[in-house]
Amino acid sequence: MEKVKFGVIGMGNMGSLHAENLLKMKEVELKIVSDPRVDEVMDLTSTLGIPKIAANWGEVVEDPEIDAIVVTAPTVLHYEIISSAINSGKKWIFTEKPVTHDLRSAKKLLELVEKNNIKLQVGFNRRFDHNYKKIHDIIEGGKIGEVHIIRDVTRDPEIHGVDFLKGSGGLFYDIFIHEFDIVRYIISQEVERVYAVGSVKWEPRIKELGDYDTAVVVLEISGGAIAVIEGTMKSVYGYDQRLEAFGSKGSILILNDRETTTVLSDGNGLLLDKPFQDVPPYRPLRHTKHRYEESYFEELYEFVRCIVENKTPLPTAEDGYKANLVAECAKISSKENKPILVGNFEGI
Ligand SMILES: NC(=O)c1ccc[n+]([C@@H]2O[C@H](COP(=O)([O-])OP(=O)(O)OC[C@H]3O[C@@H](n4cnc5c(N)ncnc54)[C@H](O)[C@@H]3O)[C@@H](O)[C@H]2O)c1
């Protein structure tokens, strides 16, 4: 079988992680990567054995030999890169979340994807995480009955630099987007109304961006369930992501995965291992295990399997758009101090 030829655009934290994962797959040939920081990335590409690096992403999307691209450039560039790739005839696109940094561009992209029959997968990796998958399956199997309440906690270990935040779409598009998708995924229903409250507790410069580093979002779900999501860009004890679904027949809870389950007891109290952390900065080769390590591999391998078997990969561009829709409503709600009906913004 001929290998699927890949190009990766943006060789920062996520790009290098996805490149490493692609290199583990026997079905894949990683032919080219692109990043304007050519000199800095060169070390990495030569360590990994990637044959070509281009300063300009146009070289990747216009290369007729490339079958599939992975978009891991800053979010603010996603729309331009993906739409150019589609216009250059690329059919298989994996993009990091969020699909784009706002609602209008997400809608335009969805139309482009549907019109050209593009197979686009959005990097909502939590759907491939063993814990979140199990909650989904438990709920789908009816084991906790009708879901009434979802409580979701997302706490990042550290705030990204302000430059990253400027191109990220903001707290709701960048961080809460995973939660908006995971709520839709585990309950298999749509969000109808959104109420968000935001605050700046960690980094004053975030206020100047008109954004928040701390927020609570309440989602009213189509079947009548309520989801409460609380999130922050920083937590002194590291990455903390938990979720509980409560239903008519019981509840199910996800705790943080840890290195070991040991409990050290001494005269001061009980000591547990810290939760696994977020993706560590690239150090050839990454050797610190991180929370969603397997899910990042699994989501991309699913994409590759879909290419090989010519199937439609999930989550789709529509899932990406729907998460953006909720993010936009959260943004508006937090500014206007009122709940926002999602239906009022659909189609925009
Ligand atoms: N799924 C997840 O859990 C997850 C986690 C973190 C980030 N992300 C997403 O991944 C994307 C990248 O985030 P990151 O953390 O890797 O950021 P990063 O800043 O580490 O990497 C971005 C890279 O893109 C490069 N770049 C900038 N302009 C470019 C251009 N014109 N062409 C090609 N490359 C360009 C930068 O030089 C940098 O190397 C974002 O969309 C972000 O939202 C997803």
The ligand as a Gaussian input file, in Angstrom:
#p B3LYP/6-31G(d) Opt

LIG

0 1
 N       -6.073000      20.028000      21.184000
 C       -5.446000      20.626000      22.177000
 O       -5.531000      20.181000      23.317000
 C       -4.599000      21.849000      21.914000
 C       -3.658000      22.244000      22.860000
 C       -2.892000      23.377000      22.585000
 C       -3.073000      24.095000      21.409000
 N       -4.017000      23.660000      20.515000
 C       -4.226000      24.400000      19.244000
 O       -3.122000      24.142000      18.379000
 C       -2.813000      25.299000      17.605000
 C       -1.347000      25.661000      17.846000
 O       -1.140000      25.853000      19.225000
 P        0.295000      25.585000      19.888000
 O        0.064000      25.461000      21.349000
 O        1.029000      24.533000      19.177000
 O        0.969000      27.014000      19.619000
 P        2.510000      27.318000      19.428000
 O        2.632000      28.801000      19.574000
 O        3.335000      26.432000      20.284000
 O        2.790000      26.905000      17.909000
 C        2.328000      27.624000      16.804000
 C        3.397000      27.503000      15.716000
 O        2.891000      28.054000      14.510000
 C        3.962000      28.758000      13.903000
 N        3.467000      29.732000      12.950000
 C        3.209000      31.053000      13.139000
 N        2.839000      31.616000      11.961000
 C        2.857000      30.612000      11.035000
 C        2.612000      30.588000       9.650000
 N        2.270000      31.692000       8.964000
 N        2.743000      29.407000       8.999000
 C        3.111000      28.271000       9.658000
 N        3.366000      28.272000      10.987000
 C        3.233000      29.423000      11.662000
 C        4.719000      29.382000      15.064000
 O        6.036000      29.778000      14.692000
 C        4.695000      28.246000      16.063000
 O        5.801000      27.385000      15.888000
 C       -3.809000      26.383000      18.052000
 O       -4.872000      26.392000      17.160000
 C       -4.274000      25.915000      19.420000
 O       -5.583000      26.331000      19.743000
 C       -4.748000      22.550000      20.742000

